[in-house]
Amino acid sequence: MFICVCNGVTERQIREAIDRGARSLPELTAALGVAAGCGACADHTRCMLESFLLARELDALPCAA
């Protein structure tokens, strides 16, 4: 699904950029151009970033027995 229509950035591209090490909206903007145009996608992109990073942290936690 397209997240940034101005620059044609998809959710998949954002996930891949996070997998490569992007940890902030400015880093995603530099890597992909997301939120560099009109900015309408900035809040959604930031929310996606936070969700993906939180999910990764939770996956890394050891399971309680």
Backbone as a printed PyTorch tensor [residue, N CA C, xyz], in Angstrom:
tensor([[[  0.8410,  -1.1640,   0.0000],
         [  0.0000,   0.0000,   0.0000],
         [  0.8980,   1.2420,   0.0000]],

        [[  0.5040,   2.2420,  -0.7760],
         [  1.2590,   3.4880,  -0.8090],
         [  0.9960,   4.2840,   0.4560]],

        [[  2.0650,   4.7360,   1.0770],
         [  1.9830,   5.5770,   2.2610],
         [  2.2390,   7.0240,   1.8640]],

        [[  3.2310,   7.2500,   1.0340],
         [  3.5700,   8.5900,   0.5520],
         [  3.2730,   8.6360,  -0.9480]],

        [[  2.1690,   9.2590,  -1.2830],
         [  1.7540,   9.3260,  -2.6820],
         [  2.6700,  10.2670,  -3.4660]],

        [[  3.1090,  11.3470,  -2.8380],
         [  3.9670,  12.3190,  -3.5320],
         [  5.2280,  11.6740,  -4.0990]],

        [[  5.8070,  10.7550,  -3.3240],
         [  7.0670,  10.1330,  -3.7290],
         [  6.9480,   8.6430,  -4.0120]],

        [[  5.7250,   8.1310,  -4.0270],
         [  5.4920,   6.7410,  -4.3780],
         [  6.1410,   5.7500,  -3.4240]],

        [[  6.0980,   6.0380,  -2.1180],
         [  6.7320,   5.1750,  -1.1220],
         [  5.6730,   4.2460,  -0.5320]],

        [[  6.0050,   2.9640,  -0.5180],
         [  5.0650,   1.9600,  -0.0130],
         [  5.4090,   1.5520,   1.4240]],

        [[  4.4470,   0.8930,   2.0650],
         [  4.6660,   0.3530,   3.4020],
         [  5.8430,  -0.6220,   3.3850]],

        [[  5.9130,  -1.4180,   2.3680],
         [  7.0010,  -2.4010,   2.2440],
         [  8.3700,  -1.7200,   2.2140]],

        [[  8.4840,  -0.6290,   1.4700],
         [  9.7460,   0.1050,   1.4040],
         [ 10.1230,   0.6820,   2.7700]],

        [[  9.1280,   1.1530,   3.5040],
         [  9.3830,   1.6840,   4.8390],
         [  9.8720,   0.5740,   5.7540]],

        [[  9.2100,  -0.5730,   5.7210],
         [  9.6470,  -1.7200,   6.5360],
         [ 11.0780,  -2.1180,   6.1830]],

        [[ 11.4000,  -2.1460,   4.9140],
         [ 12.7460,  -2.5200,   4.4840],
         [ 13.7850,  -1.5080,   4.9570]],

        [[ 13.4450,  -0.2220,   4.9190],
         [ 14.3650,   0.8180,   5.3930],
         [ 14.6020,   0.6810,   6.8930]],

        [[ 13.5570,   0.3280,   7.6340],
         [ 13.7000,   0.0940,   9.0700],
         [ 14.5880,  -1.1270,   9.2980]],

        [[ 14.4040,  -2.1650,   8.5070],
         [ 15.2510,  -3.3570,   8.6160],
         [ 16.7180,  -3.0350,   8.3280]],

        [[ 16.9440,  -2.0360,   7.4750],
         [ 18.3140,  -1.6180,   7.1480],
         [ 18.8760,  -0.6320,   8.1680]],

        [[ 18.0440,  -0.2240,   9.1620],
         [ 18.5940,   0.6170,  10.2240],
         [ 17.9610,   1.9750,  10.4370]],

        [[ 16.9930,   2.3740,   9.6330],
         [ 16.3380,   3.6720,   9.8550],
         [ 15.6190,   3.6440,  11.2000]],

        [[ 15.8070,   4.6960,  12.0120],
         [ 15.2240,   4.7400,  13.3470],
         [ 14.4760,   6.0400,  13.6310]],

        [[ 14.3100,   6.8880,  12.6080],
         [ 13.6040,   8.1460,  12.8070],
         [ 12.9650,   8.5850,  11.4910]],

        [[ 12.0160,   9.5020,  11.5930],
         [ 11.3860,  10.0240,  10.3770],
         [ 12.4120,  10.7220,   9.4780]],

        [[ 13.3190,  11.5410,  10.0320],
         [ 14.3310,  12.1370,   9.1520],
         [ 15.1890,  11.1030,   8.4140]],

        [[ 15.4750,   9.9840,   9.0830],
         [ 16.2480,   8.9270,   8.4140],
         [ 15.4340,   8.2820,   7.3010]],

        [[ 14.1290,   8.0880,   7.5330],
         [ 13.2710,   7.5360,   6.4750],
         [ 13.1260,   8.5280,   5.3260]],

        [[ 13.0430,   9.7960,   5.6540],
         [ 12.9510,  10.8260,   4.6080],
         [ 14.2110,  10.8230,   3.7590]],

        [[ 15.3620,  10.7510,   4.4020],
         [ 16.6300,  10.7330,   3.6630],
         [ 16.7550,   9.4910,   2.7910]],

        [[ 16.3110,   8.3620,   3.3160],
         [ 16.4570,   7.0940,   2.5880],
         [ 15.4460,   6.9430,   1.4610]],

        [[ 14.2100,   7.4120,   1.6890],
         [ 13.1240,   7.1120,   0.7520],
         [ 12.4330,   8.3390,   0.1540]],

        [[ 12.5820,   9.4740,   0.7990],
         [ 11.8500,  10.6630,   0.3490],
         [ 10.4700,  10.7770,   0.9610]],

        [[ 10.1060,   9.8330,   1.8410],
         [  8.7970,   9.8660,   2.4760],
         [  8.6820,  11.1300,   3.3310]],

        [[  7.5250,  11.7880,   3.2530],
         [  7.2270,  13.0070,   4.0070],
         [  8.0590,  14.2110,   3.5630]],

        [[  8.6670,  14.1260,   2.3900],
         [  9.4720,  15.2420,   1.8930],
         [  8.6740,  16.1790,   0.9980]],

        [[  7.4830,  15.7430,   0.5910],
         [  6.6520,  16.5750,  -0.2760],
         [  5.6750,  17.3870,   0.5450]],

        [[  4.4120,  17.0370,   0.4720],
         [  3.3740,  17.8060,   1.1640],
         [  3.3550,  17.5440,   2.6610]],

        [[  3.8980,  16.4020,   3.0990],
         [  3.9690,  16.0800,   4.5150],
         [  2.7330,  15.4170,   5.0900]],

        [[  1.7330,  15.1630,   4.2740],
         [  0.4940,  14.5570,   4.7670],
         [  0.7270,  13.1510,   5.3290]],

        [[  1.7620,  12.4900,   4.9060],
         [  2.0300,  11.1210,   5.3510],
         [  2.9390,  11.0600,   6.5740]],

        [[  3.4140,  12.1890,   7.0540],
         [  4.4010,  12.1990,   8.1360],
         [  3.8890,  11.5310,   9.4060]],

        [[  2.7030,  11.8790,   9.8420],
         [  2.1790,  11.2900,  11.0780],
         [  1.9970,   9.7870,  10.9450]],

        [[  1.4540,   9.3440,   9.8200],
         [  1.2450,   7.9120,   9.6180],
         [  2.5830,   7.1820,   9.5430]],

        [[  3.5510,   7.7720,   8.8780],
         [  4.8740,   7.1600,   8.7670],
         [  5.5330,   7.0490,  10.1310]],

        [[  5.4360,   8.1070,  10.9270],
         [  6.0030,   8.0920,  12.2720],
         [  5.3430,   7.0080,  13.1260]],

        [[  4.0320,   6.8720,  13.0140],
         [  3.2990,   5.8480,  13.7520],
         [  3.7420,   4.4450,  13.3130]],

        [[  3.8890,   4.2440,  12.0190],
         [  4.3670,   2.9590,  11.5060],
         [  5.7500,   2.6510,  12.0620]],

        [[  6.6340,   3.6310,  12.0290],
         [  7.9920,   3.4540,  12.5190],
         [  7.9700,   3.0220,  13.9830]],

        [[  7.2310,   3.7370,  14.8020],
         [  7.1550,   3.4080,  16.2250],
         [  6.5730,   2.0160,  16.4410]],

        [[  5.5510,   1.6570,  15.6830],
         [  4.9300,   0.3320,  15.8120],
         [  5.8980,  -0.7810,  15.4270]],

        [[  6.5960,  -0.6060,  14.3220],
         [  7.5420,  -1.6220,  13.8700],
         [  8.6830,  -1.7910,  14.8780]],

        [[  9.1920,  -0.6730,  15.4030],
         [ 10.2890,  -0.7530,  16.3580],
         [  9.8340,  -1.3900,  17.6690]],

        [[  8.6350,  -1.0540,  18.1280],
         [  8.1020,  -1.6500,  19.3490],
         [  7.8940,  -3.1540,  19.1680]],

        [[  7.3390,  -3.5440,  18.0420],
         [  7.1220,  -4.9680,  17.7700],
         [  8.4500,  -5.7150,  17.7630]],

        [[  9.4620,  -5.1090,  17.2150],
         [ 10.7810,  -5.7420,  17.1850],
         [ 11.3270,  -5.9070,  18.6080]],

        [[ 11.1480,  -4.8830,  19.4370],
         [ 11.5940,  -4.9660,  20.8320],
         [ 10.8480,  -6.0650,  21.5790]],

        [[  9.5390,  -6.1410,  21.3730],
         [  8.7450,  -7.1500,  22.0510],
         [  9.1230,  -8.5560,  21.6050]],

        [[  9.4340,  -8.7230,  20.3460],
         [  9.8570, -10.0230,  19.8310],
         [ 11.1890, -10.4590,  20.4400]],

        [[ 12.0050,  -9.4780,  20.8310],
         [ 13.3140,  -9.7890,  21.3810],
         [ 13.2610, -10.1670,  22.8590]],

        [[ 12.1520,  -9.8980,  23.5190],
         [ 12.0330, -10.2330,  24.9330],
         [ 11.9350, -11.7390,  25.1250]],

        [[ 12.6030, -12.2400,  26.1780],
         [ 12.4850, -13.6860,  26.4550],
         [ 11.0690, -13.9840,  26.9640]],

        [[ 10.5950, -15.1290,  26.6480],
         [  9.2590, -15.5480,  27.1070],
         [  9.3330, -15.9270,  28.5760]],

        [[  8.3240, -15.4820,  29.3270],
         [  8.2600, -15.8390,  30.7460],
         [  7.6690, -17.2450,  30.8770]],

        [[  8.2380, -18.0130,  31.7410],
         [  7.7560, -19.3910,  31.9230],
         [  6.6960, -19.4620,  32.9840]]])
